[in-house]
Amino acid sequence: YRKMEIATPPTSKCIIYWKRKVKSEYMRLRQLKRFQANMGAKALFVANFAKVHEKTQILNEAWKKLRVQPVQLMKPVSGHPFLKQCTVESIFPGFPSQTLYMRTLNTVALVPIMYSWSPLQQNFMVEDETVLCNIPYMGDEVKEEDETFIEELINNYDGKVHGEEEMISGSVLISDAVFLELVNALNQYSDEEEEGHNDSEVKQEDGKEELPVTRKRKRIAVEGNKKCSKKRFPNDMIFTAISSMFPEYGFPDDMKERYRELTEVSDPNVLPPQCTPNIDGPCAKSVQREQSLHSFHTLFCRRCFKYDCFLHPFHATPNVYKRKNRETKIEPDPCGADCFLWLEGAKEFAALHNPRSKCSGRRRRRHHVVGASCSNTPASTVAETREGDSDRDTGNEWASSSS
């Protein structure tokens, strides 16, 4: 007597099988997207044509009620076969007929998109651009001397240039929606395989005697149904096959993490971290006061009395303020016989625009005025005056105004 074992199908472990499935499903999704786009364009065309036809009928009915002199249709001229003649005849005998040849203007190419830059009063923190807007033209001489400049520039922008819909040969563009549909479609094949295994096991167990149903068996059956009802996470072999077919999108672990992030984002019930459910909603939780007012304490600015203040953000930002005075120091002594400092009034100009002498002179002058006018002023007032001057010298106007 020899027990016969049912061999597991090689499809669940064969990477070649999953590669074929990935390729076929991806081509099917691309054809489906193209078909949906064509059908959407046709539907929009039909809807727009119906609207135009309806508007035309309304205008025709309105024009019929008005007393307007009709204009005859254009007819081709015998002498000029490529031109059309427009004639306007008047019903009054005193007005002669007006005839003019209609000439068709050629299509003019659109002006290229131009980007202009305007100065701002303050800097704003923005995300780094990953797509290059345009490739600058440096001239043929620069291009011949340094051919790697454009390549390095494109590499700094993740190799992406605006307007390049066509990818490099050998690579494809997979959006997030297509990636999700591809993984879900491949996940159905793994579910069908497991259902086939379960059916074979059920057939083997059918020959056995049926045992009486108990509470424990009922509970196990209910739990099994709940587990089956939940959406299973795709098999690792699916991500391995996708990574082998599209290696430019990373390793299987990267694919798995991308799928997990996309599914979490698409779920409307998932809350961002450090957030509690709405206290008036059905999923309200009983939490501490600090946790309930976490966003208030984090994002509310008590100095400007508003949320998400740019001047005093929650996360530390780099110092974007610059000095208003000149960084370049003007030498007071002439550098040679033809130096401009030999001119009349040049030395006074250099002393006036020198940043060190200007700041120190203003500070000494203010300190002298304060000491002469009110000798009984406490030292704290003088210190506050110096702090205000330092804030004003460094260009940090917000620090002095907000304090």
C-alpha positions as CSV (number, residue, x, y, z in Angstrom):
1,Y,0.0,0.0,0.0
2,R,1.5,3.3,-1.1
3,K,0.1,6.7,-0.2
4,M,-0.2,9.0,-3.2
5,E,0.8,12.6,-2.5
6,I,-0.6,15.5,-4.5
7,A,2.2,17.6,-5.8
8,T,2.0,21.3,-5.3
9,P,1.7,23.2,-8.6
10,P,4.9,24.9,-9.7
11,T,3.1,28.2,-10.5
12,S,3.2,29.5,-7.0
13,K,7.0,29.3,-6.8
14,C,8.0,29.8,-10.4
15,I,9.3,33.3,-11.1
16,I,8.9,32.7,-14.9
17,Y,5.2,32.2,-14.5
18,W,4.8,35.4,-12.5
19,K,6.9,37.3,-15.0
20,R,4.5,36.2,-17.8
21,K,1.6,37.2,-15.7
22,V,3.1,40.6,-15.0
23,K,3.7,41.3,-18.6
24,S,0.3,40.1,-19.8
25,E,-1.5,42.1,-17.0
26,Y,0.5,45.2,-17.7
27,M,-0.3,45.1,-21.4
28,R,-4.0,44.4,-20.6
29,L,-4.1,47.4,-18.2
30,R,-2.4,49.7,-20.8
31,Q,-4.9,48.7,-23.5
32,L,-7.7,49.2,-21.0
33,K,-6.4,52.6,-20.1
34,R,-6.1,53.5,-23.8
35,F,-9.6,52.2,-24.5
36,Q,-11.1,54.2,-21.6
37,A,-9.3,57.4,-22.7
38,N,-10.6,57.0,-26.3
39,M,-14.2,56.3,-25.0
40,G,-14.0,59.3,-22.7
41,A,-12.8,61.5,-25.5
42,K,-15.7,60.2,-27.7
43,A,-18.2,60.8,-25.0
44,L,-17.0,64.3,-24.4
45,F,-17.1,65.0,-28.2
46,V,-20.7,63.8,-28.4
47,A,-21.7,65.9,-25.4
48,N,-20.0,69.0,-26.7
49,F,-21.5,68.5,-30.2
50,A,-24.9,68.2,-28.7
51,K,-24.4,71.4,-26.7
52,V,-23.2,73.3,-29.8
53,H,-26.1,72.0,-31.9
54,E,-28.5,73.1,-29.2
55,K,-27.0,76.6,-28.9
56,T,-27.0,76.9,-32.7
57,Q,-30.7,76.1,-32.9
58,I,-31.4,78.7,-30.2
59,L,-29.4,81.3,-32.1
60,N,-31.1,80.5,-35.4
61,E,-34.5,80.9,-33.8
62,A,-33.5,84.3,-32.3
63,W,-32.0,85.5,-35.6
64,K,-35.2,84.6,-37.5
65,K,-37.2,87.0,-35.4
66,L,-34.8,89.9,-36.1
67,R,-34.8,91.9,-39.3
68,V,-31.2,91.5,-40.4
69,Q,-29.9,91.9,-43.9
70,P,-28.9,88.4,-45.1
71,V,-25.3,87.7,-46.3
72,Q,-24.9,85.4,-49.3
73,L,-22.8,82.4,-49.0
74,M,-19.2,82.4,-50.3
75,K,-18.7,80.9,-53.7
76,P,-15.4,80.0,-55.5
77,V,-14.3,82.4,-58.2
78,S,-13.6,81.1,-61.7
79,G,-10.4,83.2,-62.2
80,H,-8.9,82.3,-58.8
81,P,-9.7,78.6,-58.1
82,F,-8.0,78.7,-54.7
83,L,-9.8,81.9,-53.5
84,K,-13.3,82.5,-52.4
85,Q,-15.3,85.6,-53.2
86,C,-17.5,87.3,-50.6
87,T,-20.2,89.6,-51.9
88,V,-22.5,91.8,-49.9
89,E,-25.5,93.2,-51.8
90,S,-27.8,95.8,-50.3
91,I,-31.5,96.0,-50.8
92,F,-31.3,99.8,-51.2
93,P,-30.6,100.9,-54.8
94,G,-28.1,103.6,-53.8
95,F,-25.6,101.2,-52.2
96,P,-23.4,99.2,-54.6
97,S,-22.5,95.6,-54.1
98,Q,-19.3,95.0,-52.1
99,T,-17.0,92.2,-53.3
100,L,-13.8,91.0,-51.7
101,Y,-11.6,87.9,-52.0
102,M,-11.2,85.9,-48.9
103,R,-7.7,84.8,-48.1
104,T,-6.9,82.2,-45.6
105,L,-4.2,83.0,-43.0
106,N,-1.7,80.3,-42.2
107,T,-1.5,78.8,-38.8
108,V,1.0,80.7,-36.6
109,A,3.1,78.6,-34.2
110,L,2.6,79.4,-30.5
111,V,5.2,81.4,-28.7
112,P,7.3,79.2,-26.5
113,I,6.7,79.2,-22.8
114,M,8.8,81.7,-21.0
115,Y,9.6,81.8,-17.2
116,S,10.3,85.1,-15.5
117,W,11.6,85.7,-12.0
118,S,10.4,88.4,-9.7
119,P,12.0,89.4,-6.4
120,L,10.2,88.6,-3.1
121,Q,10.3,90.5,0.2
122,Q,11.2,87.3,2.0
123,N,12.2,83.7,1.2
124,F,9.7,80.9,1.3
125,M,10.4,77.3,2.1
126,V,9.4,75.1,-0.8
127,E,10.1,71.5,-1.9
128,D,13.0,70.7,-4.2
129,E,12.0,70.5,-7.9
130,T,12.6,67.1,-9.3
131,V,11.7,68.0,-12.9
132,L,13.8,70.3,-15.0
133,C,11.6,73.0,-16.6
134,N,13.8,73.6,-19.6
135,I,17.3,72.8,-20.8
136,P,19.3,76.0,-21.1
137,Y,21.1,76.9,-24.3
138,M,24.7,77.7,-23.5
139,G,25.9,78.1,-27.0
140,D,27.7,75.8,-29.4
141,E,31.2,76.7,-28.0
142,V,30.3,75.8,-24.4
143,K,28.6,72.6,-25.6
144,E,31.7,71.5,-27.5
145,E,34.0,72.3,-24.6
146,D,32.0,70.8,-21.8
147,E,29.6,68.1,-23.0
148,T,28.9,66.8,-19.5
149,F,27.2,70.0,-18.2
150,I,23.8,69.1,-19.5
151,E,24.0,65.5,-18.3
152,E,25.0,66.6,-14.8
153,L,22.2,69.2,-14.8
154,I,19.6,66.6,-15.7
155,N,21.0,64.2,-13.1
156,N,20.5,66.8,-10.4
157,Y,16.8,66.8,-11.3
158,D,16.4,63.0,-11.0
159,G,16.9,62.7,-14.8
160,K,13.5,64.1,-15.5
161,V,12.8,67.0,-18.0
162,H,9.4,68.7,-18.3
163,G,7.5,67.6,-21.4
164,E,9.2,64.3,-21.9
165,E,6.3,61.9,-21.9
166,E,8.2,59.2,-23.8
167,M,10.6,57.3,-21.6
168,I,13.9,55.9,-22.6
169,S,13.8,52.7,-24.6
170,G,13.7,49.7,-22.3
171,S,11.9,51.5,-19.5
172,V,8.2,52.2,-18.9
173,L,6.3,54.7,-16.7
174,I,4.1,53.1,-14.0
175,S,1.9,55.5,-12.2
176,D,0.5,54.8,-8.7
177,A,-2.9,53.9,-10.0
178,V,-1.5,51.4,-12.6
179,F,0.8,49.9,-10.0
180,L,-2.2,49.3,-7.6
181,E,-4.3,47.8,-10.3
182,L,-1.4,45.6,-11.4
183,V,-0.8,44.2,-7.9
184,N,-4.5,43.7,-7.3
185,A,-4.9,41.8,-10.6
186,L,-1.9,39.6,-9.8
187,N,-3.2,39.0,-6.3
188,Q,-6.3,37.5,-7.8
189,Y,-4.3,34.7,-9.4
190,S,-2.7,33.8,-6.1
191,D,-6.1,33.8,-4.5
192,E,-7.4,31.4,-7.2
193,E,-4.5,29.1,-6.6
194,E,-5.1,28.9,-2.9
195,E,-8.8,28.3,-3.5
196,G,-7.8,25.4,-5.8
197,H,-5.7,24.0,-3.0
198,N,-8.5,24.4,-0.5
199,D,-11.0,22.7,-2.9
200,S,-8.6,19.7,-3.2
201,E,-8.3,19.5,0.5
202,V,-12.1,19.7,0.9
203,K,-12.6,16.9,-1.6
204,Q,-10.2,14.7,0.4
205,E,-12.0,15.4,3.6
206,D,-15.4,14.7,2.1
207,G,-14.7,11.0,2.3
208,K,-14.3,11.2,6.0
209,E,-17.2,10.9,8.4
210,E,-19.0,14.1,9.3
211,L,-18.5,15.0,13.0
212,P,-21.2,16.7,15.1
213,V,-21.1,20.5,15.0
214,T,-20.0,22.0,18.4
215,R,-19.6,25.6,19.6
216,K,-15.8,25.3,19.1
217,R,-16.3,24.3,15.5
218,K,-18.8,27.1,14.9
219,R,-16.3,29.6,16.3
220,I,-13.5,28.3,14.2
221,A,-15.7,28.5,11.1
222,V,-16.8,32.1,11.9
223,E,-13.2,33.1,12.4
224,G,-12.2,31.5,9.1
225,N,-14.9,33.4,7.3
226,K,-13.8,36.6,8.8
227,K,-10.2,36.0,7.8
228,C,-11.2,35.2,4.3
229,S,-13.4,38.3,4.1
230,K,-10.4,40.5,5.0
231,K,-8.2,41.6,2.1
232,R,-5.0,39.6,2.1
233,F,-1.6,41.2,1.5
234,P,-0.1,40.2,-1.8
235,N,2.4,37.4,-2.1
236,D,6.1,38.3,-2.1
237,M,6.5,36.5,-5.4
238,I,4.4,39.2,-7.0
239,F,6.7,42.0,-6.0
240,T,9.7,40.0,-7.0
241,A,8.3,39.5,-10.4
242,I,7.4,43.2,-10.8
243,S,10.8,44.2,-9.7
244,S,12.5,41.9,-12.1
245,M,10.4,43.2,-15.0
246,F,10.8,46.9,-14.0
247,P,14.2,47.1,-12.3
248,E,14.3,50.9,-12.5
249,Y,11.7,51.1,-9.8
250,G,13.7,49.4,-7.0
251,F,13.9,46.2,-5.2
252,P,10.9,44.0,-4.1
253,D,11.0,45.5,-0.6
254,D,10.7,49.0,-2.2
255,M,7.7,47.7,-4.2
256,K,6.1,46.3,-1.1
257,E,6.6,49.5,0.8
258,R,5.2,51.5,-2.0
259,Y,2.1,49.3,-2.2
260,R,1.6,49.6,1.6
261,E,1.8,53.4,1.5
262,L,-0.6,53.7,-1.4
263,T,-3.2,51.4,0.2
264,E,-2.9,53.3,3.5
265,V,-3.3,56.6,1.7
266,S,-6.4,55.4,-0.2
267,D,-8.1,54.2,3.0
268,P,-10.2,57.2,4.2
269,N,-10.4,55.8,7.8
270,V,-6.6,55.9,8.4
271,L,-5.6,58.9,10.4
272,P,-2.2,60.6,10.2
273,P,0.2,60.0,13.0
274,Q,-0.2,62.0,16.3
275,C,-3.9,62.6,15.5
276,T,-6.9,61.5,17.4
277,P,-10.4,60.9,15.9
278,N,-13.0,63.7,15.9
279,I,-14.5,64.1,19.4
280,D,-18.0,64.6,17.8
281,G,-17.6,61.6,15.4
282,P,-18.6,58.0,15.9
283,C,-15.0,56.9,16.4
284,A,-14.3,59.3,19.3
285,K,-11.7,58.2,21.9
286,S,-11.2,59.2,25.5
287,V,-7.7,60.6,25.6
288,Q,-5.8,63.0,27.8
289,R,-6.1,66.8,27.4
290,E,-2.6,67.2,26.1
291,Q,-3.2,64.6,23.3
292,S,-6.5,66.2,22.3
293,L,-4.9,69.7,22.1
294,H,-1.8,68.4,20.4
295,S,-2.4,70.2,17.1
296,F,-3.4,73.4,18.9
297,H,-0.2,73.5,20.9
298,T,1.9,72.5,17.9
299,L,0.6,74.7,15.1
300,F,-0.9,77.7,16.8
301,C,1.4,80.8,17.0
302,R,0.8,82.8,20.1
303,R,2.8,85.8,18.8
304,C,0.9,86.2,15.5
305,F,-2.3,84.6,16.7
306,K,-2.8,82.2,13.7
307,Y,-2.1,78.7,12.6
308,D,0.9,77.5,10.6
309,C,2.7,80.8,11.1
310,F,5.6,81.2,8.6
311,L,7.6,83.5,10.8
312,H,7.6,81.2,13.8
313,P,7.0,77.7,12.5
314,F,6.9,74.6,14.6
315,H,9.9,72.9,12.8
316,A,13.1,74.9,12.7
317,T,13.9,76.5,9.4
318,P,17.2,77.9,8.2
319,N,18.0,81.6,8.7
320,V,16.9,83.3,5.5
321,Y,17.5,86.9,6.6
322,K,20.4,88.8,5.2
323,R,22.2,91.9,6.2
324,K,21.1,95.2,4.6
325,N,24.5,96.8,4.8
326,R,27.2,96.1,2.4
327,E,29.5,93.1,3.0
328,T,32.3,94.6,0.9
329,K,34.5,97.0,2.8
330,I,35.7,100.1,0.9
331,E,39.4,100.7,1.7
332,P,40.0,104.3,3.0
333,D,43.5,104.5,1.5
334,P,44.1,104.9,-2.3
335,C,45.4,101.8,-4.1
336,G,47.4,103.7,-6.7
337,A,48.0,106.9,-8.6
338,D,44.8,106.5,-10.6
339,C,42.6,105.5,-7.7
340,F,39.2,107.1,-7.5
341,L,39.8,108.0,-3.8
342,W,42.0,110.9,-5.0
343,L,38.9,112.6,-6.3
344,E,37.2,115.3,-4.3
345,G,34.8,113.9,-1.8
346,A,35.8,110.2,-2.5
347,K,37.3,109.6,1.0
348,E,34.2,111.0,2.7
349,F,32.1,108.7,0.5
350,A,34.2,105.7,1.5
351,A,34.0,106.5,5.2
352,L,30.2,107.0,4.9
353,H,29.5,103.8,3.1
354,N,31.9,101.6,5.1
355,P,29.7,99.2,7.1
356,R,31.9,99.1,10.2
357,S,32.4,102.8,10.5
358,K,28.7,103.5,9.7
359,C,27.4,101.1,12.4
360,S,29.9,102.1,15.1
361,G,29.3,105.8,14.4
362,R,25.6,105.5,14.6
363,R,25.8,103.4,17.8
364,R,28.2,105.9,19.5
365,R,26.0,108.8,18.4
366,R,22.8,107.3,19.8
367,H,24.5,106.4,23.1
368,H,25.8,109.9,23.4
369,V,22.3,111.4,22.8
370,V,20.7,109.1,25.3
371,G,23.3,110.0,28.0
372,A,23.0,113.7,27.4
373,S,19.3,114.0,27.3
374,C,18.3,111.8,30.2
375,S,21.2,111.0,32.6
376,N,18.9,109.3,35.0
377,T,17.7,106.6,32.5
378,P,18.2,103.1,33.8
379,A,20.7,100.7,32.2
380,S,17.9,98.5,31.0
381,T,16.6,101.2,28.6
382,V,20.0,101.6,27.0
383,A,20.3,97.8,26.6
384,E,16.9,97.7,24.9
385,T,18.0,100.4,22.6
386,R,21.1,98.5,21.7
387,E,19.1,95.4,21.1
388,G,16.8,97.2,18.7
389,D,19.7,98.7,16.8
390,S,21.3,95.3,16.4
391,D,18.1,93.8,15.1
392,R,17.7,96.7,12.7
393,D,21.3,96.4,11.5
394,T,21.0,92.7,10.8
395,G,17.8,93.2,8.8
396,N,15.7,91.2,11.2
397,E,12.8,93.6,11.4
398,W,10.4,90.9,12.5
399,A,12.4,90.2,15.7
400,S,12.1,93.8,16.9
401,S,8.4,94.2,15.8
402,S,7.2,91.0,17.3
403,S,9.1,91.5,20.6
